[in-house]
Amino acid sequence: MKQKTDQIKTFKHKTDLHEIQNYFNSEKKPFVIKNAFSSNIDLNYLEKHFSNQDVIALNENSDKETLPMSELISKVNQGKKYRLRANTKIGNQLKEHIDTDYLEQVKGNTKHLFDYLLSFGKTSRQHTLFLSTSENTFAKHAHVISGLIIHLYGNKTWYISKSRERFKSIKYKSLLNPNPLYVTDKDPAKEIALKLEPGDMLYMPAYWFHYTYSYDINISYSHFFTEPIQYYLYKTFLMFSYQAVTNPVHSFIKAIRKEPEEHIFDREEIIDKCNKIRNKTQRDEALQFFKDNDYS
C-alpha cells in the first residue's frame, strides 16, 4: 500500500495483520486503521453503566466540575460545552466492555520498563475515557507515552504534525512541569487533518505533537503505553532527557495519592502558573497562548 504525500498512513481492518504490525514496530509514525472495531457505546450506554459515578469534567470556562456521569450527560444533551479528559476510573471499567483483542494483536503484549509506572496509584493510567462536545479543542501537545485510540461515538478531527517536532519548538518548558505534557504552536501548513469515525483506531507515538477539534459529541477510549527504551534514546532523546531531569519526585508521590484525572490543569491553575513568569512580555504571551487554546 503506497502512502500519499502528507497523509497519515491508513490501513483497513482486512489489511494483513503482519503488514500493520511491521509498520507499527519499524516506522513508529502515526497511522489509522479504519473500521477496526464495532462499537455500541454512546451517551445512553455510559449513563446506563456509569450513571452514579462521579467524574471530573472541564466546563465551558475550562474550570473543573465534579459531578455524576448522569448529570454530565444531561448537561451535554442540553447542548452545554463540556469535556471529560483522560478519566481512568471509568476507562478501566470500560475496557471490559470493549473487545481489545485486535488492539493487543497490533501492539503486542510485551511490557516495557516504564509501563509499570503507568500502573502506580489508585488506577492504571493505561485505560482512559474521553468525551468531548462541539467546539472543544486542545493546545497542540505531546506526551511521554504512546496511545492506541479507539473512537467509539461521533466524529473528531485530529490535527497531527507531519513530522517530529524539534525540541526547540516546545513552549513553556518549565511552565507545565511536572505535568507530562509539552505544548507548541499550531501550524496548519505542518499538520495533517484526520477525521476519526466510530470504529477507527489511531496510533499516536510518544512525543508526536497533535491536537483535536470536536464538531459534535464524541466518545473515545485510549490505551496508553510506553515504547522500548531505544525509542526514547534514538528518536526523542532531548525531549525524554529534559523530562527525565525536570520531572520531580513529588509528581510520582502525588500520582500515587490521587486519581490521574485530578491532575488535569484547568483555567485557574494555568493562569496561576503563567503569572509566575517574571518577564512581563513572556507572561502575557503565555496567558494569551492558553486563552486561545481554550486553556486546555
Backbone as CSV, one residue per row, in Angstrom:
resi,resn,N_x,N_y,N_z,CA_x,CA_y,CA_z,C_x,C_y,C_z
1,MET,0.849,-1.192,0.000,0.000,0.000,0.000,0.884,1.241,0.000
2,LYS,0.710,2.091,-0.980,1.504,3.305,-1.054,0.826,4.430,-0.289
3,GLN,1.616,5.228,0.359,1.093,6.335,1.150,1.179,7.627,0.347
4,LYS,0.079,8.369,0.268,0.068,9.639,-0.429,0.874,10.669,0.362
5,THR,1.372,11.652,-0.350,2.149,12.702,0.291,1.309,13.433,1.328
6,ASP,1.900,13.705,2.455,1.261,14.495,3.505,-0.062,13.887,3.983
7,GLN,-0.121,12.581,4.064,-1.291,11.921,4.620,-0.845,10.890,5.651
8,ILE,-1.735,10.663,6.612,-1.470,9.634,7.612,-1.645,8.264,6.971
9,LYS,-0.734,7.379,7.238,-0.836,6.008,6.727,-2.162,5.410,7.180
10,THR,-2.902,4.874,6.226,-4.232,4.337,6.530,-4.314,2.874,6.129
11,PHE,-4.732,2.062,7.079,-4.974,0.655,6.826,-6.470,0.372,6.941
12,LYS,-6.886,-0.750,6.401,-8.243,-1.244,6.610,-8.175,-2.445,7.543
13,HIS,-9.290,-2.743,8.176,-9.306,-3.859,9.117,-8.928,-5.175,8.434
14,LYS,-9.248,-5.283,7.155,-8.947,-6.521,6.437,-7.492,-6.579,5.968
15,THR,-6.740,-5.468,6.161,-5.312,-5.472,5.818,-4.598,-6.555,6.616
16,ASP,-3.664,-7.229,5.973,-2.917,-8.288,6.644,-2.306,-7.762,7.947
17,LEU,-2.551,-8.470,9.035,-2.110,-8.028,10.350,-0.598,-7.863,10.418
18,HIS,0.144,-8.722,9.742,1.605,-8.633,9.784,2.098,-7.332,9.152
19,GLU,1.398,-6.858,8.124,1.777,-5.592,7.498,1.602,-4.442,8.485
20,ILE,0.514,-4.473,9.237,0.270,-3.420,10.232,1.285,-3.511,11.358
21,GLN,1.534,-4.710,11.841,2.494,-4.900,12.920,3.889,-4.431,12.507
22,ASN,4.282,-4.729,11.291,5.605,-4.319,10.809,5.709,-2.800,10.759
23,TYR,4.643,-2.144,10.316,4.664,-0.681,10.261,4.718,-0.108,11.670
24,PHE,3.941,-0.676,12.569,3.927,-0.226,13.964,5.302,-0.358,14.601
25,ASN,5.958,-1.475,14.389,7.229,-1.752,15.060,8.420,-1.063,14.407
26,SER,8.360,-0.821,13.100,9.528,-0.280,12.407,9.458,1.220,12.175
27,GLU,8.284,1.732,11.780,8.194,3.142,11.410,7.993,4.058,12.613
28,LYS,7.176,3.647,13.559,6.874,4.463,14.734,6.355,5.841,14.344
29,LYS,5.437,5.846,13.387,4.749,7.053,12.943,3.250,6.854,13.137
30,PRO,2.489,7.946,13.223,1.038,7.800,13.379,0.437,7.035,12.196
31,PHE,-0.560,6.226,12.494,-1.341,5.570,11.449,-2.744,5.308,11.979
32,VAL,-3.653,5.050,11.055,-5.036,4.781,11.436,-5.487,3.484,10.773
33,ILE,-6.306,2.720,11.494,-6.950,1.529,10.940,-8.439,1.820,10.888
34,LYS,-8.996,1.860,9.689,-10.407,2.169,9.519,-11.263,0.940,9.833
35,ASN,-12.373,1.201,10.525,-13.340,0.140,10.847,-12.685,-1.034,11.572
36,ALA,-11.795,-0.713,12.513,-11.093,-1.760,13.253,-11.989,-2.425,14.294
37,PHE,-13.024,-1.702,14.737,-13.897,-2.209,15.799,-15.341,-1.891,15.455
38,SER,-16.232,-2.614,16.089,-17.644,-2.221,16.080,-17.969,-1.726,17.479
39,SER,-18.739,-0.638,17.563,-18.998,-0.037,18.868,-20.483,0.249,19.052
40,ASN,-20.975,-0.074,20.240,-22.343,0.287,20.624,-22.331,1.251,21.808
41,ILE,-21.176,1.863,22.054,-21.025,2.752,23.215,-21.364,4.179,22.811
42,ASP,-22.392,4.738,23.439,-22.806,6.117,23.214,-23.171,6.734,24.554
43,LEU,-23.812,7.886,24.556,-24.176,8.532,25.817,-25.132,7.676,26.633
44,ASN,-26.087,7.047,25.969,-27.045,6.187,26.681,-26.340,5.014,27.351
45,TYR,-25.340,4.486,26.659,-24.575,3.360,27.204,-23.819,3.792,28.460
46,LEU,-23.170,4.960,28.392,-22.429,5.453,29.558,-23.366,5.723,30.731
47,GLU,-24.540,6.270,30.436,-25.489,6.559,31.510,-26.020,5.273,32.136
48,LYS,-26.242,4.276,31.317,-26.761,3.000,31.823,-25.771,2.312,32.755
49,HIS,-24.494,2.357,32.401,-23.496,1.581,33.144,-22.737,2.388,34.196
50,PHE,-22.658,3.710,34.046,-21.804,4.503,34.935,-22.507,5.740,35.485
51,SER,-23.825,5.769,35.491,-24.579,6.987,35.806,-24.266,7.567,37.180
52,ASN,-24.022,6.722,38.179,-23.833,7.209,39.544,-22.383,7.516,39.890
53,GLN,-21.482,7.317,38.971,-20.072,7.539,39.266,-19.705,9.009,39.049
54,ASP,-19.000,9.577,40.011,-18.561,10.964,39.892,-17.389,11.070,38.923
55,VAL,-17.408,12.126,38.118,-16.321,12.385,37.183,-15.878,13.841,37.338
56,ILE,-14.657,14.116,36.910,-14.145,15.486,36.890,-14.120,15.934,35.434
57,ALA,-14.934,16.936,35.118,-15.029,17.435,33.748,-14.670,18.910,33.714
58,LEU,-14.224,19.373,32.557,-13.974,20.790,32.342,-15.202,21.397,31.682
59,ASN,-15.720,22.494,32.256,-16.905,23.134,31.697,-16.516,24.128,30.607
60,GLU,-17.484,24.933,30.153,-17.228,25.854,29.050,-16.195,26.919,29.394
61,ASN,-15.963,27.155,30.678,-14.954,28.120,31.106,-13.603,27.472,31.388
62,SER,-13.505,26.166,31.092,-12.292,25.393,31.368,-12.012,25.278,32.858
63,ASP,-13.052,25.329,33.670,-12.941,25.099,35.107,-13.406,23.687,35.424
64,LYS,-12.801,23.081,36.433,-13.173,21.724,36.816,-14.514,21.690,37.524
65,GLU,-15.307,20.684,37.199,-16.539,20.402,37.929,-16.564,18.909,38.253
66,THR,-16.900,18.590,39.495,-17.090,17.193,39.873,-18.590,16.930,39.928
67,LEU,-19.048,15.984,39.136,-20.481,15.713,39.048,-20.696,14.276,38.614
68,PRO,-21.887,13.717,38.923,-22.173,12.344,38.491,-22.215,12.259,36.967
69,MET,-21.878,11.111,36.437,-21.905,10.918,34.993,-23.283,11.246,34.420
70,SER,-24.344,10.873,35.152,-25.702,11.132,34.659,-25.952,12.631,34.497
71,GLU,-25.444,13.429,35.430,-25.625,14.881,35.342,-24.797,15.457,34.199
72,LEU,-23.581,14.947,34.012,-22.759,15.398,32.895,-23.459,15.121,31.572
73,ILE,-23.999,13.925,31.430,-24.684,13.564,30.182,-25.913,14.443,29.975
74,SER,-26.623,14.751,31.055,-27.787,15.630,30.952,-27.377,17.004,30.430
75,LYS,-26.279,17.555,30.956,-25.796,18.863,30.520,-25.352,18.809,29.057
76,VAL,-24.684,17.729,28.693,-24.229,17.567,27.311,-25.419,17.503,26.359
77,ASN,-26.456,16.771,26.765,-27.652,16.659,25.925,-28.392,17.985,25.794
78,GLN,-28.157,18.884,26.753,-28.757,20.219,26.686,-27.949,21.168,25.799
79,GLY,-26.860,20.659,25.257,-26.035,21.471,24.368,-24.942,22.239,25.057
80,LYS,-24.684,21.949,26.329,-23.642,22.667,27.056,-22.264,22.100,26.705
81,LYS,-21.272,22.967,26.767,-19.918,22.607,26.375,-19.166,22.001,27.561
82,TYR,-18.808,20.735,27.425,-18.051,20.030,28.461,-17.038,19.113,27.795
83,ARG,-16.023,18.741,28.571,-15.106,17.713,28.101,-14.643,16.866,29.280
84,LEU,-14.628,15.593,29.061,-14.139,14.627,30.040,-12.810,14.134,29.508
85,ARG,-11.744,14.449,30.227,-10.410,14.163,29.711,-9.702,13.108,30.535
86,ALA,-9.281,12.051,29.859,-8.420,11.029,30.465,-8.965,10.505,31.785
87,ASN,-10.259,10.152,31.798,-10.839,9.582,33.015,-10.438,8.115,33.112
88,THR,-9.647,7.806,34.131,-9.123,6.444,34.267,-10.047,5.526,35.063
89,LYS,-10.816,6.097,35.992,-11.710,5.250,36.800,-12.717,4.536,35.908
90,ILE,-13.354,5.291,35.021,-14.310,4.675,34.103,-13.574,3.993,32.954
91,GLY,-12.446,4.551,32.540,-11.675,3.932,31.469,-11.282,2.508,31.782
92,ASN,-10.886,2.254,33.033,-10.501,0.900,33.417,-11.696,-0.046,33.451
93,GLN,-12.877,0.494,33.728,-14.081,-0.331,33.682,-14.569,-0.520,32.250
94,LEU,-14.410,0.525,31.451,-14.907,0.484,30.082,-14.154,-0.538,29.244
95,LYS,-12.893,-0.777,29.563,-12.120,-1.731,28.765,-12.724,-3.128,28.813
96,GLU,-13.501,-3.401,29.872,-14.177,-4.692,29.956,-15.377,-4.756,29.017
97,HIS,-15.798,-3.598,28.486,-16.940,-3.530,27.584,-16.494,-3.456,26.125
98,ILE,-15.194,-3.422,25.896,-14.650,-3.284,24.548,-13.806,-4.505,24.223
99,ASP,-13.947,-5.004,23.011,-13.120,-6.117,22.568,-11.755,-5.563,22.158
100,THR,-10.780,-5.718,23.038,-9.452,-5.153,22.798,-8.463,-6.189,22.239
101,ASP,-8.958,-7.347,21.830,-8.065,-8.385,21.311,-7.288,-7.892,20.095
102,TYR,-7.975,-7.210,19.188,-7.312,-6.724,17.977,-6.254,-5.678,18.332
103,LEU,-6.572,-4.818,19.277,-5.613,-3.822,19.745,-4.344,-4.502,20.251
104,GLU,-4.523,-5.540,21.049,-3.373,-6.256,21.603,-2.583,-6.958,20.506
105,GLN,-3.275,-7.419,19.469,-2.573,-8.071,18.364,-1.694,-7.077,17.609
106,VAL,-2.202,-5.885,17.415,-1.430,-4.859,16.719,-0.225,-4.442,17.548
107,LYS,-0.453,-4.171,18.815,0.588,-3.654,19.700,1.528,-4.742,20.206
108,GLY,0.977,-5.936,20.419,1.742,-6.981,21.081,1.584,-6.851,22.582
109,ASN,1.825,-7.914,23.323,1.607,-7.881,24.770,2.894,-7.717,25.570
110,THR,3.981,-7.340,24.889,5.239,-7.113,25.590,5.151,-5.839,26.419
111,LYS,5.558,-5.919,27.676,5.587,-4.743,28.540,7.010,-4.214,28.638
112,HIS,7.108,-2.894,28.567,8.405,-2.249,28.700,8.563,-1.699,30.114
113,LEU,9.793,-1.319,30.450,10.112,-0.916,31.814,9.159,0.143,32.349
114,PHE,8.912,1.191,31.562,8.124,2.321,32.054,6.619,2.029,32.089
115,ASP,6.198,0.924,31.461,4.777,0.571,31.530,4.326,0.345,32.965
116,TYR,5.232,-0.151,33.797,4.868,-0.429,35.184,4.601,0.861,35.956
117,LEU,5.212,1.975,35.522,4.954,3.253,36.176,3.525,3.720,35.912
118,LEU,2.964,3.315,34.776,1.598,3.715,34.446,0.573,3.089,35.380
119,SER,0.961,2.039,36.058,0.032,1.351,36.952,0.168,1.804,38.401
120,PHE,1.094,2.732,38.675,1.207,3.263,40.025,-0.039,4.053,40.380
121,GLY,-0.407,4.007,41.646,-1.533,4.816,42.101,-2.807,4.020,42.234
122,LYS,-3.899,4.751,42.398,-5.190,4.110,42.628,-5.711,3.418,41.374
123,THR,-5.423,3.988,40.209,-5.977,3.486,38.965,-4.918,3.467,37.884
124,SER,-4.886,2.412,37.078,-3.939,2.342,35.976,-4.195,3.466,34.985
125,ARG,-3.122,4.119,34.553,-3.230,5.196,33.578,-3.273,4.689,32.144
126,GLN,-3.286,3.381,31.973,-3.263,2.827,30.625,-4.631,2.861,29.948
127,HIS,-5.706,2.975,30.713,-7.049,2.869,30.149,-7.841,4.129,30.495
128,THR,-8.177,4.929,29.485,-8.817,6.212,29.757,-10.014,6.445,28.848
129,LEU,-10.972,7.194,29.375,-12.170,7.589,28.632,-12.103,9.077,28.334
130,PHE,-12.441,9.448,27.099,-12.531,10.845,26.681,-13.935,11.112,26.143
131,LEU,-14.486,12.254,26.523,-15.785,12.683,25.992,-15.691,14.179,25.706
132,SER,-16.050,14.578,24.497,-15.984,15.992,24.111,-17.287,16.411,23.453
133,THR,-17.588,17.698,23.538,-18.748,18.255,22.858,-18.290,19.228,21.777
134,SER,-19.240,19.760,21.044,-18.933,20.642,19.925,-18.062,21.823,20.360
135,GLU,-17.075,22.150,19.522,-16.154,23.279,19.675,-15.060,23.048,20.712
136,ASN,-14.990,21.868,21.296,-13.880,21.583,22.192,-12.592,21.405,21.387
137,THR,-11.521,21.976,21.899,-10.223,21.814,21.257,-9.153,21.767,22.346
138,PHE,-7.940,21.423,21.972,-6.827,21.358,22.905,-5.682,22.202,22.371
139,ALA,-4.741,22.487,23.239,-3.467,23.025,22.785,-2.739,21.926,22.016
140,LYS,-1.861,22.314,21.117,-1.063,21.321,20.403,-0.016,20.781,21.367
141,HIS,-0.036,19.480,21.591,0.753,18.913,22.676,1.278,17.528,22.307
142,ALA,2.117,16.999,23.162,2.647,15.647,23.009,2.880,15.058,24.385
143,HIS,2.906,13.725,24.455,3.049,13.017,25.725,4.284,12.129,25.710
144,VAL,4.749,11.805,26.886,5.859,10.867,27.014,5.413,9.444,26.685
145,ILE,4.111,9.202,26.687,3.558,7.877,26.403,2.926,7.844,25.016
146,SER,2.818,6.646,24.465,2.122,6.436,23.200,0.686,6.026,23.488
147,GLY,-0.149,6.083,22.450,-1.539,5.694,22.647,-2.129,5.019,21.422
148,LEU,-2.979,4.041,21.664,-3.853,3.490,20.636,-5.249,3.956,20.990
149,ILE,-5.807,4.810,20.157,-7.081,5.463,20.456,-8.192,4.806,19.657
150,ILE,-9.184,4.290,20.352,-10.344,3.692,19.704,-11.477,4.706,19.729
151,HIS,-11.926,5.125,18.559,-13.021,6.091,18.503,-14.344,5.330,18.570
152,LEU,-15.176,5.696,19.554,-16.370,4.919,19.857,-17.667,5.538,19.356
153,TYR,-17.731,6.864,19.354,-19.013,7.521,19.050,-18.765,8.927,18.522
154,GLY,-19.579,9.349,17.537,-19.446,10.694,16.993,-18.218,10.825,16.110
155,ASN,-17.828,12.056,15.825,-16.671,12.329,14.980,-15.752,13.336,15.659
156,LYS,-14.481,13.175,15.429,-13.497,14.117,15.959,-12.385,14.270,14.934
157,THR,-11.947,15.501,14.726,-10.847,15.746,13.799,-9.547,15.930,14.581
158,TRP,-8.562,15.144,14.200,-7.237,15.238,14.788,-6.330,16.022,13.844
159,TYR,-5.535,16.915,14.394,-4.534,17.653,13.634,-3.173,17.169,14.118
160,ILE,-2.452,16.523,13.222,-1.245,15.789,13.586,-0.061,16.336,12.810
161,SER,1.042,16.592,13.493,2.240,17.084,12.820,2.695,16.097,11.748
162,LYS,3.141,16.648,10.619,3.582,15.791,9.519,4.867,15.049,9.865
163,SER,5.660,15.620,10.747,6.919,15.002,11.159,7.173,15.346,12.620
164,ARG,8.199,14.757,13.194,8.512,15.018,14.598,8.944,16.470,14.793
165,GLU,8.398,17.092,15.826,8.779,18.465,16.141,10.184,18.487,16.759
166,ARG,10.867,19.593,16.539,12.177,19.764,17.163,12.019,20.212,18.611
167,PHE,12.989,19.872,19.424,12.930,20.212,20.844,12.805,21.715,21.061
168,LYS,13.463,22.494,20.207,13.464,23.951,20.388,12.088,24.569,20.145
169,SER,11.187,23.847,19.469,9.857,24.395,19.193,8.930,24.336,20.404
170,ILE,9.323,23.595,21.429,8.471,23.419,22.598,8.402,24.714,23.396
171,LYS,7.195,25.103,23.790,6.983,26.336,24.542,6.833,26.036,26.029
172,TYR,7.248,26.990,26.866,6.998,26.948,28.300,7.483,25.633,28.917
173,LYS,8.728,25.324,28.692,9.267,24.042,29.146,9.180,23.860,30.657
174,SER,9.219,24.957,31.390,9.116,24.839,32.843,7.711,25.123,33.350
175,LEU,6.884,25.742,32.499,5.557,26.160,32.937,4.675,24.985,33.318
176,LEU,4.643,23.965,32.480,3.720,22.853,32.712,4.319,21.755,33.574
177,ASN,5.572,21.869,33.893,6.222,20.853,34.702,5.618,20.828,36.107
178,PRO,5.315,19.692,36.750,5.722,18.363,36.319,4.681,17.617,35.487
179,ASN,3.672,18.308,34.966,2.703,17.620,34.124,3.403,17.054,32.880
180,PRO,3.207,15.766,32.563,3.935,15.156,31.435,3.359,15.590,30.103
181,LEU,3.497,16.873,29.792,2.877,17.426,28.601,3.756,18.521,28.027
182,TYR,3.967,18.474,26.736,4.673,19.524,26.029,3.670,20.227,25.115
183,VAL,3.829,21.542,24.917,2.950,22.285,24.012,3.784,23.076,23.016
184,THR,3.189,23.346,21.855,3.845,24.138,20.827,2.779,24.846,20.008
185,ASP,3.201,25.667,19.045,2.254,26.434,18.241,1.579,25.572,17.180
186,LYS,0.323,25.875,16.927,-0.391,25.228,15.834,0.051,25.855,14.517
187,ASP,0.182,25.013,13.498,0.602,25.490,12.182,-0.006,24.582,11.127
188,PRO,-1.138,24.983,10.519,-1.832,24.137,9.531,-0.925,23.665,8.391
189,ALA,0.089,24.456,8.055,0.981,24.073,6.958,1.838,22.862,7.318
190,LYS,1.994,22.612,8.608,2.832,21.499,9.051,2.018,20.375,9.676
191,GLU,0.697,20.402,9.477,-0.185,19.420,10.113,-1.041,18.700,9.089
192,ILE,-1.509,17.535,9.484,-2.439,16.743,8.679,-3.741,16.631,9.450
193,ALA,-4.852,16.939,8.798,-6.170,16.804,9.419,-6.685,15.395,9.160
194,LEU,-7.096,14.728,10.228,-7.583,13.354,10.131,-8.893,13.225,10.897
195,LYS,-9.944,12.831,10.213,-11.249,12.673,10.841,-11.427,11.233,11.307
196,LEU,-11.661,11.063,12.612,-11.916,9.736,13.154,-13.413,9.510,13.291
197,GLU,-13.847,8.327,12.891,-15.245,7.935,12.970,-15.368,6.690,13.837
198,PRO,-16.580,6.365,14.299,-16.738,5.193,15.171,-16.142,3.931,14.559
199,GLY,-15.344,3.243,15.358,-14.701,2.020,14.901,-13.281,2.197,14.433
200,ASP,-12.834,3.454,14.233,-11.463,3.704,13.796,-10.497,3.614,14.973
201,MET,-9.279,3.202,14.691,-8.237,3.161,15.719,-7.014,3.923,15.226
202,LEU,-6.518,4.825,16.048,-5.373,5.672,15.718,-4.194,5.345,16.620
203,TYR,-3.014,5.234,16.031,-1.772,5.092,16.806,-1.082,6.443,16.867
204,MET,-0.849,6.935,18.087,-0.162,8.203,18.296,1.116,7.935,19.087
205,PRO,2.276,8.005,18.436,3.534,7.693,19.122,3.885,8.728,20.191
206,ALA,4.692,8.316,21.133,5.174,9.223,22.176,5.902,10.411,21.562
207,TYR,5.665,11.602,22.138,6.301,12.845,21.713,5.990,13.227,20.267
208,TRP,4.837,12.809,19.756,4.398,13.265,18.435,3.286,14.279,18.674
209,PHE,3.444,15.491,18.159,2.531,16.582,18.504,1.220,16.508,17.737
210,HIS,0.142,16.889,18.438,-1.197,16.789,17.874,-2.170,17.618,18.702
211,TYR,-3.340,17.854,18.173,-4.465,18.408,18.933,-5.737,17.992,18.230
212,THR,-6.871,18.224,18.845,-8.139,17.787,18.267,-9.145,18.931,18.257
213,TYR,-10.154,18.773,17.405,-11.286,19.702,17.391,-12.550,18.879,17.206
214,SER,-13.547,19.152,18.043,-14.804,18.404,18.003,-15.887,19.235,17.327
215,TYR,-16.551,18.614,16.364,-17.669,19.266,15.687,-19.009,18.783,16.243
216,ASP,-18.964,17.710,17.011,-20.170,17.213,17.665,-19.760,16.396,18.885
217,ILE,-20.716,15.819,19.574,-20.415,14.993,20.746,-19.676,13.740,20.297
218,ASN,-18.618,13.404,20.988,-17.871,12.201,20.617,-17.270,11.543,21.853
219,ILE,-17.037,10.252,21.748,-16.505,9.443,22.845,-15.369,8.585,22.298
220,SER,-14.296,8.465,23.060,-13.200,7.594,22.652,-12.558,6.957,23.877
221,TYR,-11.893,5.863,23.618,-11.143,5.129,24.648,-9.688,5.069,24.202
222,SER,-8.773,5.378,25.112,-7.352,5.343,24.782,-6.627,4.318,25.636
223,HIS,-5.827,3.520,24.968,-4.937,2.585,25.664,-3.528,3.159,25.568
224,PHE,-2.998,3.622,26.698,-1.688,4.256,26.721,-0.615,3.239,27.135
225,PHE,0.574,3.432,26.596,1.683,2.527,26.887,2.981,3.257,26.566
226,THR,4.088,2.701,27.009,5.383,3.300,26.714,6.103,2.487,25.649
227,GLU,7.051,3.130,25.009,7.833,2.491,23.955,9.093,1.852,24.538
228,PRO,9.752,1.006,23.763,11.044,0.477,24.217,12.017,1.619,24.490
229,ILE,12.938,1.432,25.394,13.873,2.488,25.772,14.664,2.990,24.558
230,GLN,14.885,2.114,23.568,15.619,2.536,22.375,14.873,3.643,21.628
231,TYR,13.546,3.602,21.680,12.740,4.629,21.008,13.069,6.005,21.576
232,TYR,13.087,6.104,22.895,13.334,7.385,23.544,14.778,7.860,23.353
233,LEU,15.693,6.924,23.311,17.103,7.293,23.197,17.472,7.725,21.780
234,TYR,16.834,7.110,20.767,17.228,7.376,19.390,16.287,8.315,18.650
235,LYS,15.022,8.383,19.054,14.058,9.206,18.317,13.659,10.477,19.058
236,THR,13.680,10.456,20.375,13.205,11.623,21.141,14.144,11.913,22.312
237,PHE,15.442,11.819,22.073,16.410,11.868,23.161,16.319,13.166,23.964
238,LEU,16.303,14.326,23.287,16.310,15.599,24.009,15.044,15.782,24.835
239,MET,13.892,15.470,24.249,12.631,15.612,24.985,12.598,14.676,26.186
240,PHE,12.997,13.446,25.950,12.974,12.452,27.026,13.957,12.822,28.129
241,SER,15.152,13.254,27.757,16.177,13.599,28.746,15.749,14.796,29.570
242,TYR,15.212,15.812,28.901,14.768,17.008,29.619,13.681,16.655,30.623
243,GLN,12.736,15.837,30.197,11.647,15.483,31.096,12.133,14.602,32.243
244,ALA,13.079,13.725,31.952,13.613,12.854,32.999,14.322,13.659,34.077
245,VAL,14.969,14.755,33.677,15.703,15.583,34.633,14.773,16.502,35.412
246,THR,13.775,17.072,34.732,12.957,18.107,35.359,11.711,17.582,36.057
247,ASN,11.313,16.357,35.772,10.105,15.830,36.407,10.434,15.437,37.840
248,PRO,9.994,16.202,38.826,10.395,15.961,40.204,9.768,14.709,40.813
249,VAL,10.412,14.229,41.840,9.957,13.016,42.514,8.562,13.197,43.090
250,HIS,8.229,14.407,43.530,6.936,14.597,44.195,5.770,14.369,43.230
251,SER,6.022,14.459,41.909,4.940,14.201,40.956,4.523,12.736,41.009
252,PHE,5.490,11.839,41.268,5.156,10.418,41.396,4.396,10.162,42.699
253,ILE,4.810,10.869,43.761,4.116,10.715,45.040,2.673,11.185,44.914
254,LYS,2.497,12.320,44.237,1.155,12.857,44.026,0.318,11.901,43.186
255,ALA,0.953,11.279,42.200,0.239,10.349,41.337,-0.281,9.143,42.105
256,ILE,0.492,8.704,43.105,0.071,7.550,43.895,-1.106,7.910,44.797
257,ARG,-1.147,9.147,45.240,-2.177,9.557,46.196,-3.487,9.967,45.533
258,LYS,-3.436,10.353,44.257,-4.623,10.876,43.597,-4.924,10.126,42.315
259,GLU,-6.171,10.246,41.860,-6.543,9.711,40.567,-5.918,10.591,39.486
260,PRO,-5.528,10.010,38.345,-4.863,10.798,37.300,-5.675,11.988,36.821
261,GLU,-7.008,11.845,36.698,-7.793,12.958,36.172,-7.802,14.157,37.116
262,GLU,-7.416,13.962,38.377,-7.330,15.083,39.308,-6.153,15.998,38.969
263,HIS,-5.232,15.519,38.139,-4.059,16.311,37.777,-4.299,17.166,36.543
264,ILE,-5.457,17.041,35.911,-5.729,17.814,34.704,-5.736,19.300,35.036
265,PHE,-4.989,20.064,34.273,-4.946,21.506,34.506,-6.262,22.145,34.081
266,ASP,-6.729,23.087,34.877,-7.880,23.887,34.462,-7.433,25.340,34.334
267,ARG,-8.369,26.210,34.024,-8.050,27.605,33.738,-7.299,28.281,34.888
268,GLU,-7.792,28.133,36.108,-7.173,28.815,37.246,-5.743,28.355,37.477
269,GLU,-5.500,27.063,37.354,-4.154,26.536,37.576,-3.181,27.041,36.522
270,ILE,-3.636,27.078,35.271,-2.756,27.538,34.202,-2.460,29.025,34.349
271,ILE,-3.480,29.826,34.660,-3.264,31.267,34.865,-2.291,31.493,36.015
272,ASP,-2.445,30.714,37.076,-1.543,30.836,38.226,-0.103,30.545,37.829
273,LYS,0.099,29.523,37.012,1.448,29.190,36.563,1.993,30.260,35.624
274,CYS,1.136,30.769,34.736,1.573,31.828,33.827,2.000,33.074,34.600
275,ASN,1.271,33.405,35.634,1.558,34.616,36.419,2.871,34.521,37.187
276,LYS,3.435,33.336,37.272,4.716,33.173,37.948,5.895,33.457,37.029
277,ILE,5.609,33.663,35.734,6.675,34.020,34.798,7.079,35.470,35.063
278,ARG,8.326,35.709,35.338,8.781,37.038,35.758,8.758,38.056,34.620
279,ASN,9.177,37.641,33.435,9.216,38.556,32.301,7.790,38.861,31.847
280,LYS,7.413,40.155,31.867,6.035,40.540,31.567,5.626,40.162,30.149
281,THR,6.513,40.358,29.188,6.181,40.022,27.802,5.919,38.537,27.660
282,GLN,6.808,37.715,28.243,6.633,36.266,28.189,5.388,35.832,28.948
283,ARG,5.127,36.513,30.068,3.938,36.191,30.865,2.660,36.461,30.067
284,ASP,2.603,37.634,29.429,1.426,37.983,28.634,1.257,37.042,27.440
285,GLU,2.361,36.654,26.824,2.302,35.722,25.692,1.772,34.362,26.132
286,ALA,2.219,33.924,27.299,1.755,32.632,27.813,0.260,32.668,28.127
287,LEU,-0.188,33.724,28.777,-1.613,33.855,29.097,-2.462,33.852,27.831
288,GLN,-2.000,34.543,26.805,-2.752,34.607,25.554,-2.730,33.261,24.842
289,PHE,-1.580,32.575,24.890,-1.457,31.267,24.244,-2.508,30.298,24.777
290,PHE,-2.609,30.207,26.097,-3.544,29.250,26.680,-4.996,29.710,26.550
291,LYS,-5.213,31.012,26.559,-6.578,31.516,26.336,-7.050,31.153,24.940
292,ASP,-6.175,31.316,23.957,-6.519,30.982,22.583,-6.758,29.496,22.398
293,ASN,-6.134,28.709,23.268,-6.276,27.248,23.174,-7.294,26.703,24.152
294,ASP,-8.209,27.556,24.603,-9.300,27.101,25.458,-8.793,26.603,26.816
295,TYR,-7.617,27.088,27.212,-6.987,26.680,28.478,-6.840,25.159,28.594
296,SER,-6.663,24.500,27.492,-6.519,23.037,27.523,-5.069,22.658,27.257
